[in-house]
């Protein structure tokens, strides 16, 4: 018989933890599995008009004429296995996971084949909402990969399969979102069919009314040596760190009155999280010797029960009594940055619909400042997911407008006019939802500044932002930068310094310092501008704007050779930039400050045209 192409429904079932079961109870496990396969092929498949394609050792593949038949067969197999587990210890229970897909396949009468025969059966990430792949891309490996979405007792079906089901009649379907499979450039929309496992690997679409900031609990640190005179130091460390973390707009910090209950108790992260509702737990210990203290700190993520940051720090005991304690600041800064980095890792490795909104928000803020273009573009998908979830909240749309601004300032803009209109549309949509949102007002000011070069409107919006929230760091930062472009140097320095004071732990401190250096340029304080630009570059050497500021500051001090070196680093990041292109996008190109900056870059060696 030759190859025939035909529509079919594929069911793939495999045995969960088969290797462990075989190693622990080989003879028994093999007998039980072969008995099940005989029952499945002799009774269950014929009952639902299905046929065995092949046995896979610890699994089987079957084909059906319709999706309801495949779903019912899978459900029958789950029930059969559950009955066979009766009376056996939990560690000997058999559990199945199943994948179903409706597709076009090739058949030779013995086996079925598809174009993705070498597809790796594992999940990579999740794409944005609404993206699907056509059913012709499905085949036996795709069915296997869909099965890998399942936990014990679950059946996972693709969108094509789900379309043939009647919700509430044939099966309960839960939308798991768009699942990207490694080596596939298009996503697969997956649905859970039937009840979820007690421990499902993927959650259904959620109620997204939850807060958009994670909660952190700081447990008073424990003394390693019992000394009554030193017992209060653990509380002092916790109080100082809590005070600093509470200044962050992106974290919810749990009161020490609540966390004190867990001091000195042997509790795991999951228990503390359950009692306090904390996403992250900071704990630690300390040793005192004379007037010196050594602190060991540890930050754990409740969702994984894993340590995401740990360090050992030393300092003077007296330092903890100071309002600006260096030791407490170092702990708080490391914790704050680690939370953002952990959320970035989370959104890069986990399916978007499974993530909490705070993970998406913190991760996107951090990710859009990463160095690679690919990571930057990934941020757009994350922000779109947030906007899709939170239609009535201003923040995701404001951050989307910030994304457009950064795209332009990093030299990645493809159509400035169109992107400016899209950024402005995002801020206006944000302000429609909350007319007094400081982030949206400040961002709209920066859109007018950087993308539309309307400095008067930009200043008006930034002033509205800090009027709405006098403690909004980004509002002061953007206001100061607008002042700088207008040549109002001292006002610019004052505003950007206030921004740095309001957000001392900001994970994007390099960005604050870069714009602060721009303010110092405007005030003709070139040595200070150089110092702050170099400090920013220690944190992020991939931001071309900072290299330009450094080059201008060096030329203005008469240090042209050093400026050429700085400009060379900038051109590695933005090789297409010329003086003409720089002036074309510079908000103050027609003002004396802008003309001076452009002349400095030309002196440093930036080509005039190209």
ZAVOLO-540965 format. One record per residue (C-alpha): x, z, y; residue in one letter; residue number from 1. Coordinates in Angstrom, 3 decimals, m for minus. Example, Ala and Ser with C-alpha at 12.3 -4.5 7.8 and 13.67 -1.06 7.14 Angstrom:
<atoms>
12.300 7.800 m4.500 A 1
13.670 7.140 m1.060 S 2
</atoms>
This chain:
<atoms>
0.000 0.000 0.000 X 1
1.317 m0.906 3.447 X 2
1.283 1.297 6.507 X 3
m2.118 1.780 8.099 X 4
m2.757 3.208 11.550 X 5
m5.855 5.365 11.813 X 6
m7.386 8.247 13.742 X 7
m7.188 11.535 11.935 X 8
m7.338 15.295 12.431 X 9
m4.310 17.220 11.217 X 10
m4.295 20.885 10.218 X 11
m0.933 22.575 9.686 X 12
m0.872 26.065 8.227 X 13
2.212 28.187 7.562 X 14
2.958 31.666 6.341 X 15
4.115 34.131 8.988 X 16
7.454 35.863 8.237 X 17
7.773 34.055 4.929 X 18
11.536 34.632 4.759 X 19
11.147 38.411 5.084 X 20
8.332 38.496 2.543 X 21
10.298 36.435 0.026 X 22
13.445 38.516 0.441 X 23
11.605 41.829 0.038 X 24
9.229 40.882 m2.809 X 25
10.257 37.447 m4.014 X 26
8.477 37.177 m7.350 X 27
5.260 38.723 m6.101 X 28
5.285 36.720 m2.862 X 29
5.849 33.415 m4.653 X 30
2.994 34.099 m7.120 X 31
0.609 35.110 m4.338 X 32
1.479 32.070 m2.220 X 33
1.115 29.587 m5.084 X 34
m2.233 31.193 m6.001 X 35
m3.378 30.758 m2.409 X 36
m2.254 27.117 m2.279 X 37
m4.179 26.384 m5.490 X 38
m7.272 28.023 m4.024 X 39
m6.889 26.182 m0.708 X 40
m6.377 22.765 m2.280 X 41
m8.885 23.228 m5.069 X 42
m11.756 24.840 m3.175 X 43
m11.320 25.224 0.596 X 44
m10.187 21.714 1.477 X 45
m12.825 19.935 m0.642 X 46
m15.480 22.253 0.822 X 47
m14.729 20.868 4.302 X 48
m14.012 17.262 3.303 X 49
m10.281 17.686 3.766 X 50
m7.354 16.427 1.766 X 51
m3.870 17.812 1.196 X 52
m1.124 15.671 2.732 X 53
1.768 17.738 1.443 X 54
2.920 21.242 0.649 X 55
5.655 22.556 2.964 X 56
7.058 25.358 0.818 X 57
5.679 28.166 2.981 X 58
2.937 26.040 4.519 X 59
0.697 23.066 3.969 X 60
m0.546 20.045 5.884 X 61
m4.059 18.673 5.473 X 62
m6.083 15.913 7.083 X 63
m9.779 15.781 7.999 X 64
m12.307 13.371 9.389 X 65
m13.526 15.742 12.110 X 66
m12.247 18.697 14.110 X 67
m15.103 21.065 13.127 X 68
m14.183 20.560 9.459 X 69
m10.527 21.383 10.196 X 70
m11.481 24.460 12.240 X 71
m13.834 25.740 9.552 X 72
m11.222 25.163 6.856 X 73
m8.631 27.113 8.850 X 74
m11.100 29.960 9.402 X 75
m11.872 30.025 5.680 X 76
m8.141 30.231 4.875 X 77
m7.703 33.167 7.299 X 78
m10.639 34.978 5.641 X 79
m9.296 34.291 2.165 X 80
m5.863 35.667 3.029 X 81
m7.453 38.759 4.614 X 82
m9.370 39.483 1.407 X 83
m6.209 39.052 m0.681 X 84
m4.424 41.620 1.525 X 85
m6.915 44.345 0.618 X 86
m5.213 47.337 m0.954 X 87
m1.689 46.161 m0.173 X 88
0.784 47.922 2.162 X 89
0.931 46.470 5.668 X 90
4.462 45.175 5.191 X 91
3.263 43.035 2.275 X 92
0.314 41.457 4.074 X 93
0.149 37.665 4.176 X 94
m0.915 36.189 7.497 X 95
m1.321 32.554 8.463 X 96
m0.942 30.627 11.665 X 97
m2.501 27.201 12.054 X 98
m2.216 24.222 14.349 X 99
m4.855 21.531 14.748 X 100
m4.559 18.217 16.512 X 101
m6.637 15.055 16.738 X 102
m4.363 12.046 16.821 X 103
m3.578 8.529 15.747 X 104
m1.195 8.495 12.802 X 105
0.441 6.075 10.369 X 106
m0.368 6.474 6.682 X 107
1.040 4.876 3.532 X 108
m1.568 6.486 1.296 X 109
0.790 9.310 0.361 X 110
2.041 10.796 3.621 X 111
1.274 10.489 7.350 X 112
3.789 9.643 10.053 X 113
4.112 9.663 13.830 X 114
6.538 8.713 16.562 X 115
7.697 12.278 17.132 X 116
8.828 12.967 13.571 X 117
11.935 14.757 14.842 X 118
10.123 16.908 17.404 X 119
11.459 20.471 17.504 X 120
8.634 22.851 16.765 X 121
9.113 25.302 19.555 X 122
7.729 25.974 22.975 X 123
9.788 25.481 26.070 X 124
7.674 26.244 29.105 X 125
4.273 25.672 30.590 X 126
3.447 23.075 33.201 X 127
0.903 23.263 36.020 X 128
m2.858 23.196 35.594 X 129
m4.629 19.990 34.741 X 130
m1.685 18.179 33.118 X 131
m2.450 16.850 29.645 X 132
m0.930 14.447 27.110 X 133
m2.814 11.761 25.294 X 134
m3.718 12.278 21.658 X 135
m1.666 9.302 20.521 X 136
1.448 11.428 21.102 X 137
0.254 13.854 18.439 X 138
1.627 13.836 14.901 X 139
2.689 16.251 12.255 X 140
5.500 17.780 14.247 X 141
3.202 18.252 17.213 X 142
0.748 20.013 14.948 X 143
3.607 22.213 13.735 X 144
4.565 23.017 17.312 X 145
0.990 23.897 18.153 X 146
1.006 26.189 15.135 X 147
4.020 27.941 16.597 X 148
1.827 28.959 19.516 X 149
m0.210 31.097 17.168 X 150
0.222 34.684 16.120 X 151
m1.023 35.988 12.754 X 152
m4.693 35.270 12.266 X 153
m4.961 32.664 15.035 X 154
m5.700 28.972 14.987 X 155
m4.467 26.885 17.907 X 156
m6.063 23.532 18.714 X 157
m5.017 20.822 21.157 X 158
m7.267 19.554 23.953 X 159
m8.141 16.446 21.980 X 160
m9.289 18.611 19.099 X 161
m11.212 20.957 21.348 X 162
m13.199 18.078 22.865 X 163
m14.964 17.622 19.510 X 164
m16.048 21.262 19.306 X 165
m19.272 22.763 20.573 X 166
m18.328 25.973 22.346 X 167
m20.038 28.972 20.803 X 168
m21.291 26.991 17.776 X 169
m18.263 25.721 15.847 X 170
m15.769 28.179 17.273 X 171
m14.852 30.369 20.219 X 172
m12.358 28.475 22.400 X 173
m10.020 30.151 24.866 X 174
m8.008 28.060 27.290 X 175
m4.271 28.784 27.011 X 176
m3.229 26.280 29.633 X 177
m0.830 23.360 29.500 X 178
1.996 23.861 27.027 X 179
5.230 21.910 27.391 X 180
6.965 21.228 24.097 X 181
10.711 20.699 24.124 X 182
11.761 17.036 24.238 X 183
8.256 16.040 25.320 X 184
7.986 14.974 28.942 X 185
4.233 15.568 29.109 X 186
2.305 18.810 28.534 X 187
m0.264 19.589 25.844 X 188
m3.389 21.508 26.773 X 189
m3.920 24.151 24.079 X 190
m6.881 26.313 23.175 X 191
m7.210 29.270 20.883 X 192
m9.977 28.603 18.354 X 193
m11.675 31.714 17.011 X 194
m10.810 35.344 17.716 X 195
m7.366 36.298 18.986 X 196
m4.831 38.235 16.989 X 197
m4.410 41.904 17.966 X 198
m1.007 40.806 19.329 X 199
m1.430 37.204 20.529 X 200
1.654 35.359 21.751 X 201
m0.303 33.618 24.492 X 202
m3.033 35.119 26.622 X 203
m6.128 33.222 27.643 X 204
m6.690 32.347 31.275 X 205
m6.884 35.599 33.160 X 206
m8.858 37.388 35.761 X 207
m6.484 36.865 38.660 X 208
m7.841 39.583 40.884 X 209
m4.766 41.712 40.220 X 210
m2.292 42.618 42.993 X 211
0.542 40.225 43.743 X 212
3.309 42.806 43.730 X 213
4.864 44.641 40.766 X 214
4.907 48.433 40.631 X 215
8.155 50.361 40.201 X 216
8.488 53.987 39.111 X 217
11.652 55.885 40.030 X 218
12.100 58.818 37.657 X 219
14.157 61.722 39.081 X 220
17.657 61.417 37.665 X 221
18.856 63.904 35.035 X 222
21.956 66.073 35.285 X 223
24.303 65.581 32.339 X 224
25.502 69.176 32.651 X 225
23.174 72.113 33.087 X 226
24.062 73.578 36.459 X 227
21.251 75.102 38.476 X 228
22.920 74.399 41.793 X 229
22.921 70.670 41.024 X 230
19.388 70.253 39.640 X 231
17.888 69.071 42.943 X 232
20.352 66.208 43.247 X 233
18.299 64.122 40.809 X 234
15.256 64.504 43.047 X 235
17.377 63.688 46.083 X 236
18.579 60.437 44.519 X 237
15.029 59.458 43.573 X 238
13.663 60.295 47.044 X 239
16.357 58.278 48.801 X 240
15.871 55.229 46.577 X 241
12.055 55.437 46.825 X 242
12.277 55.580 50.616 X 243
14.356 52.391 50.716 X 244
12.331 50.480 48.151 X 245
9.093 51.361 49.919 X 246
10.217 49.246 52.873 X 247
9.851 46.120 50.748 X 248
6.675 44.149 51.274 X 249
6.978 42.763 47.734 X 250
7.011 46.003 45.730 X 251
4.516 48.783 45.101 X 252
6.507 52.009 44.758 X 253
4.869 54.842 42.827 X 254
5.007 58.276 44.423 X 255
7.582 60.762 43.125 X 256
4.769 63.300 42.786 X 257
3.639 61.153 39.874 X 258
7.030 60.183 38.475 X 259
8.368 63.764 38.514 X 260
6.274 64.501 35.412 X 261
8.671 62.416 33.321 X 262
11.908 64.042 34.467 X 263
13.877 65.327 31.522 X 264
11.307 64.143 28.977 X 265
12.215 61.787 26.176 X 266
9.737 58.992 26.812 X 267
10.027 55.291 26.203 X 268
9.385 52.727 28.880 X 269
6.051 51.695 27.373 X 270
4.722 55.276 27.538 X 271
5.766 55.728 31.165 X 272
4.310 52.342 32.073 X 273
1.017 53.197 30.379 X 274
0.680 56.463 32.316 X 275
1.848 55.217 35.715 X 276
0.870 51.556 35.653 X 277
4.489 50.628 36.389 X 278
6.007 47.213 35.788 X 279
9.582 48.445 36.167 X 280
11.099 51.868 35.462 X 281
14.256 53.125 37.202 X 282
15.915 56.126 35.596 X 283
19.394 57.544 35.296 X 284
21.728 60.480 35.112 X 285
24.556 61.993 37.146 X 286
27.633 64.170 36.885 X 287
28.961 66.313 39.737 X 288
32.597 67.252 40.145 X 289
33.562 69.159 43.292 X 290
32.097 67.121 46.163 X 291
31.954 63.842 44.159 X 292
29.076 62.451 42.122 X 293
28.962 59.734 39.489 X 294
25.540 58.158 38.909 X 295
24.478 55.970 35.986 X 296
21.328 54.012 36.829 X 297
19.180 51.851 34.571 X 298
16.269 49.524 35.408 X 299
13.931 48.542 32.551 X 300
11.090 46.023 32.412 X 301
7.952 47.474 30.849 X 302
6.729 44.144 29.500 X 303
9.807 43.731 27.276 X 304
11.060 47.325 27.019 X 305
14.511 45.923 27.844 X 306
17.112 46.934 30.405 X 307
17.391 44.291 33.152 X 308
20.087 46.057 35.206 X 309
22.427 48.990 34.807 X 310
25.461 50.221 36.698 X 311
27.687 53.234 37.252 X 312
28.280 54.231 40.891 X 313
30.272 56.946 42.582 X 314
30.103 58.614 45.976 X 315
30.110 61.869 47.903 X 316
27.311 64.385 47.460 X 317
27.075 64.711 51.225 X 318
26.283 60.997 51.465 X 319
22.914 61.607 49.781 X 320
21.917 63.844 52.687 X 321
22.467 61.074 55.235 X 322
19.547 58.905 56.447 X 323
21.672 55.812 55.728 X 324
23.024 56.945 52.362 X 325
25.388 54.256 51.058 X 326
24.934 55.323 47.440 X 327
21.137 55.200 47.607 X 328
21.298 51.875 49.441 X 329
23.526 50.347 46.745 X 330
21.118 51.447 44.008 X 331
18.025 50.275 45.880 X 332
19.568 46.922 46.834 X 333
20.653 46.224 43.248 X 334
17.231 47.202 41.908 X 335
15.397 45.056 44.433 X 336
17.520 42.007 43.674 X 337
17.276 42.587 39.919 X 338
13.476 42.657 40.058 X 339
13.440 39.272 41.802 X 340
15.980 37.828 39.372 X 341
14.040 39.157 36.387 X 342
10.875 37.486 37.659 X 343
12.749 34.195 38.139 X 344
13.982 34.365 34.552 X 345
10.459 35.189 33.446 X 346
8.827 32.192 35.124 X 347
11.569 29.844 33.884 X 348
11.176 30.878 30.255 X 349
7.494 31.780 29.855 X 350
4.262 29.754 30.047 X 351
2.746 29.897 33.531 X 352
m0.768 30.959 32.437 X 353
0.728 33.941 30.597 X 354
2.446 35.272 33.719 X 355
1.136 37.866 36.123 X 356
0.630 36.660 39.683 X 357
3.315 39.002 41.011 X 358
5.811 37.302 38.676 X 359
4.882 33.929 40.103 X 360
5.077 35.124 43.710 X 361
8.390 36.988 43.487 X 362
9.871 34.356 41.231 X 363
8.900 31.513 43.550 X 364
10.325 33.257 46.632 X 365
13.640 33.759 44.855 X 366
13.631 30.392 43.101 X 367
13.149 28.309 46.237 X 368
16.441 29.697 47.538 X 369
18.359 28.827 44.364 X 370
21.084 26.206 44.651 X 371
19.904 23.438 42.354 X 372
17.421 20.790 43.377 X 373
15.713 21.033 39.979 X 374
15.006 24.754 40.371 X 375
13.827 24.196 43.917 X 376
11.342 21.533 42.812 X 377
10.149 23.810 39.981 X 378
9.037 26.265 42.676 X 379
6.354 23.837 43.791 X 380
4.667 24.044 40.370 X 381
4.737 27.829 40.516 X 382
3.178 27.898 43.989 X 383
0.505 25.417 42.922 X 384
m0.372 27.723 40.026 X 385
m0.694 30.660 42.441 X 386
m2.882 28.656 44.821 X 387
m5.055 27.568 41.929 X 388
m5.546 31.201 40.889 X 389
m5.977 32.770 44.319 X 390
m8.115 30.412 46.341 X 391
m8.959 33.050 48.938 X 392
m5.501 34.509 49.562 X 393
m3.272 33.286 52.399 X 394
0.200 34.139 51.056 X 395
0.676 31.405 48.410 X 396
m0.180 28.694 50.939 X 397
2.137 30.203 53.537 X 398
4.993 30.210 51.025 X 399
4.215 26.590 50.168 X 400
4.748 25.711 53.834 X 401
8.058 27.622 53.717 X 402
8.985 25.487 50.722 X 403
8.510 22.343 52.828 X 404
10.677 23.784 55.617 X 405
13.496 24.619 53.211 X 406
13.226 21.198 51.628 X 407
13.874 19.605 54.999 X 408
16.654 21.952 56.140 X 409
18.477 21.455 52.836 X 410
18.454 17.701 53.295 X 411
16.002 16.914 50.476 X 412
13.101 15.656 52.575 X 413
11.786 12.237 51.567 X 414
9.209 11.676 54.300 X 415
9.461 14.092 57.211 X 416
6.221 13.041 58.896 X 417
4.133 13.299 55.741 X 418
5.737 16.579 54.639 X 419
5.236 18.091 58.098 X 420
1.541 17.250 57.865 X 421
1.330 18.803 54.393 X 422
3.146 21.952 55.552 X 423
0.851 22.296 58.542 X 424
m2.156 21.763 56.296 X 425
m0.919 24.611 54.080 X 426
m0.495 27.065 56.974 X 427
m3.881 26.144 58.434 X 428
m5.519 26.690 55.057 X 429
m3.777 30.076 54.914 X 430
m4.988 31.013 58.390 X 431
m8.525 29.893 57.523 X 432
m8.434 32.606 54.872 X 433
m6.815 35.242 57.086 X 434
m6.419 34.378 60.793 X 435
m4.177 37.419 61.370 X 436
m1.808 36.904 58.431 X 437
1.665 37.423 59.889 X 438
3.418 35.363 57.219 X 439
1.154 32.377 57.791 X 440
1.497 32.635 61.594 X 441
5.287 32.927 61.467 X 442
5.578 30.079 58.975 X 443
3.369 27.833 61.060 X 444
5.655 28.618 63.974 X 445
8.631 27.474 61.925 X 446
6.781 24.304 60.889 X 447
6.292 23.499 64.573 X 448
9.931 24.351 65.222 X 449
11.786 22.590 62.409 X 450
9.418 19.852 61.323 X 451
7.511 18.962 64.498 X 452
10.132 20.024 67.076 X 453
7.474 21.635 69.279 X 454
9.334 24.758 70.420 X 455
6.647 26.005 72.800 X 456
3.948 26.086 70.119 X 457
6.508 27.487 67.683 X 458
7.272 30.424 69.963 X 459
3.563 31.077 70.514 X 460
2.865 31.277 66.765 X 461
5.856 33.538 66.096 X 462
4.798 35.883 68.889 X 463
1.313 35.999 67.371 X 464
2.916 36.902 64.036 X 465
4.842 39.918 65.327 X 466
1.840 40.978 67.400 X 467
m0.264 40.939 64.233 X 468
2.392 42.904 62.325 X 469
5.242 44.388 64.371 X 470
7.104 45.232 61.146 X 471
7.042 41.727 59.694 X 472
10.696 40.826 59.136 X 473
10.194 37.089 58.663 X 474
8.135 36.947 61.849 X 475
11.033 38.427 63.840 X 476
13.536 36.185 62.064 X 477
11.619 33.021 62.884 X 478
10.917 34.196 66.412 X 479
14.616 34.799 66.979 X 480
15.519 31.383 65.612 X 481
13.057 29.692 67.970 X 482
14.640 31.670 70.820 X 483
18.031 30.382 69.679 X 484
16.932 26.754 69.729 X 485
15.520 27.225 73.234 X 486
18.851 28.600 74.431 X 487
17.568 32.155 74.875 X 488
20.600 33.653 73.187 X 489
20.286 37.389 73.783 X 490
16.581 37.384 72.935 X 491
17.446 35.476 69.762 X 492
20.102 38.023 68.762 X 493
17.750 40.937 69.374 X 494
14.945 39.432 67.304 X 495
17.112 38.416 64.328 X 496
18.826 41.804 64.255 X 497
15.455 43.482 64.176 X 498
14.542 41.255 61.237 X 499
17.638 42.406 59.343 X 500
16.824 46.046 60.110 X 501
13.251 45.626 58.875 X 502
14.306 44.050 55.580 X 503
17.653 45.580 54.604 X 504
17.106 44.893 50.888 X 505
15.811 41.352 51.207 X 506
16.998 39.258 48.235 X 507
17.329 36.331 50.651 X 508
19.658 38.245 52.940 X 509
21.913 35.195 53.121 X 510
19.031 33.364 54.854 X 511
18.530 36.178 57.356 X 512
22.259 36.242 58.103 X 513
22.469 32.459 58.394 X 514
19.701 32.374 61.003 X 515
21.214 35.451 62.661 X 516
24.468 33.504 63.013 X 517
22.503 30.671 64.644 X 518
21.170 33.196 67.167 X 519
24.724 34.328 67.938 X 520
25.747 30.697 68.522 X 521
22.995 30.406 71.106 X 522
24.332 33.542 72.823 X 523
27.870 32.012 72.851 X 524
29.109 34.920 70.747 X 525
31.153 32.681 68.509 X 526
33.390 35.250 66.816 X 527
30.336 37.267 65.750 X 528
28.580 34.069 64.637 X 529
31.581 33.194 62.487 X 530
31.634 36.663 60.936 X 531
27.921 36.635 60.089 X 532
28.062 33.074 58.759 X 533
30.937 34.009 56.455 X 534
28.981 37.055 55.281 X 535
26.026 34.779 54.483 X 536
28.271 32.391 52.560 X 537
29.496 35.242 50.375 X 538
25.891 35.544 49.189 X 539
25.073 31.830 48.983 X 540
27.639 29.060 49.407 X 541
25.125 26.306 48.700 X 542
23.154 26.442 51.966 X 543
24.416 23.549 54.141 X 544
23.009 24.956 57.373 X 545
25.329 27.980 57.158 X 546
28.383 25.741 56.841 X 547
27.252 23.847 59.957 X 548
26.911 27.099 61.885 X 549
30.397 28.125 60.770 X 550
31.880 24.758 61.803 X 551
30.254 24.965 65.247 X 552
31.468 28.548 65.735 X 553
35.025 27.544 64.797 X 554
35.126 24.477 67.076 X 555
33.774 26.612 69.909 X 556
36.766 28.935 69.389 X 557
39.190 25.994 69.384 X 558
39.938 26.266 65.647 X 559
39.264 22.639 64.805 X 560
41.223 22.402 61.561 X 561
39.290 25.315 60.068 X 562
36.086 23.717 61.320 X 563
36.981 20.478 59.501 X 564
37.369 22.427 56.292 X 565
33.954 24.092 56.748 X 566
32.354 20.739 57.563 X 567
33.897 19.266 54.423 X 568
32.118 21.912 52.344 X 569
28.868 21.107 54.108 X 570
29.266 17.371 53.413 X 571
29.715 18.089 49.716 X 572
26.179 19.487 49.802 X 573
24.704 16.938 52.207 X 574
26.887 13.805 52.097 X 575
24.432 11.553 53.944 X 576
24.339 13.633 57.119 X 577
25.613 12.038 60.342 X 578
25.557 13.179 63.956 X 579
22.647 10.824 64.660 X 580
20.653 12.136 61.700 X 581
21.478 15.715 62.660 X 582
20.177 15.174 66.199 X 583
17.104 13.380 64.892 X 584
15.953 16.515 63.074 X 585
17.422 19.167 65.415 X 586
14.603 20.948 67.296 X 587
16.745 21.396 70.435 X 588
18.561 18.057 70.396 X 589
17.553 17.348 74.005 X 590
18.564 20.796 75.269 X 591
22.097 21.828 76.215 X 592
22.473 24.104 73.193 X 593
21.615 21.272 70.827 X 594
23.908 18.822 72.591 X 595
26.785 21.302 72.366 X 596
26.222 21.894 68.640 X 597
26.132 18.151 67.942 X 598
29.382 17.634 69.900 X 599
31.055 20.402 67.902 X 600
30.106 18.780 64.600 X 601
31.415 15.426 65.839 X 602
34.721 17.066 66.827 X 603
34.888 18.640 63.359 X 604
34.683 15.170 61.839 X 605
30.995 14.474 61.163 X 606
30.476 10.667 61.357 X 607
28.384 9.491 64.285 X 608
26.397 6.959 62.281 X 609
26.296 5.818 58.694 X 610
</atoms>
